[in-house]
Amino acid sequence: MKNKRLMAAIAVIGMVIGVSFIKDISSQSQSDKKQEIPTVGILQYVSHPALDDIYKGMVDALAKEGFKDGETVRLVFQNGQADQSKLTSMSQHLINEKSDVLVGIATPAAQALANQTQTTPIILGAISDPQSAGLVTSNERPGGNVTGVSDQAPVKAQMELVKQLLPEKKMMGILYSSAEDNSAYQVKKISEEASRSGYEVRKYPVPSTNEISQMMQVMAREVDFVYVPTDNTMANAMQTIVDVANQHHIPVIPSVDTMVEQGGLATVGINQYELGVQTGKMVADVLTGKSQPATTPIYTFETGDIIINKKQADNFGITLTSDLVKQAKIVGGESK
Ligand code: TRP
């Protein structure tokens, strides 16, 4: 009898201890979860409309995938303002913030991040060519801690559009920054494509924003139209480019939609916001463990959209066929 009571008492005590233990575990795991919302560190190279759109697309896609900033994910954002030393210190900062995933928007930002870590996953936001920028072993099989989205412009379709809009123009000048690896790659690609399409190509590299205006004046004398690749320095200085181009009545063919909105004539380009959306999806997949950078190929877009600046088309006396108007997105943009 005594024994039975004792056993019952022990059992009750055991249960109480057990229940409080379980409670303890569950409250602990809840507070762990709170602390444990993942951190995504984002480094954007500079502010220009295209990169800003990419950032927006990425944040929206992350929220859609269940990673809402401040609730289920912590986003730490840094903008390098095109300053190399800032890019380095900001990369270190994002790593110190214990980012679970890093995002590099534009080539110089991605390179700065990749220089700081070989382990933390890095997702590339719209990098022209990750392979030639030294970010991955190969675009098909990255191999390391880096993968993401490429925004390679559909240059062949662009050349076809130029032929249609400017049938008389034969001499193409490429204006680009000599400091950006993404531009070096594109200039090579577009030169080959343009030569194949029967254009004569001249290259006009500039070391910084300061030389753009002067270089544009030289170009106005030497070429029939100016091609601007997806170059961050140029996207940032698009207003200057358009102003000088308008003064000298020379058409500018950019490589992205946002630069047509800023006053370029026309292009076939990839929607910048959509590039960001795809970037966000890839970040989410790494956060949930669905994919790993080493075995995830670089994502590329197959096609672009035609976009035409109507005011600029009018400036150059270009009549748009109804076919083209049907296909294209028509914007107003800057003009004089
Ligand atoms: N592709 C560029 C890079 O690798 C970044 C970029 C994305 C960009 N969209 C752009 C540059 C539009 C200029 C304009 O750095």
Boltz pocket constraint, residues with backbone or C-beta under 6 A from the ligand:
constraints:
  - pocket:
      binder: B
      contacts: [[A, 50], [A, 51], [A, 105], [A, 106], [A, 107], [A, 108], [A, 125], [A, 126], [A, 127], [A, 128], [A, 129], [A, 151], [A, 182], [A, 229], [A, 230], [A, 231], [A, 232], [A, 235], [A, 256], [A, 272]]
      max_distance: 6.0
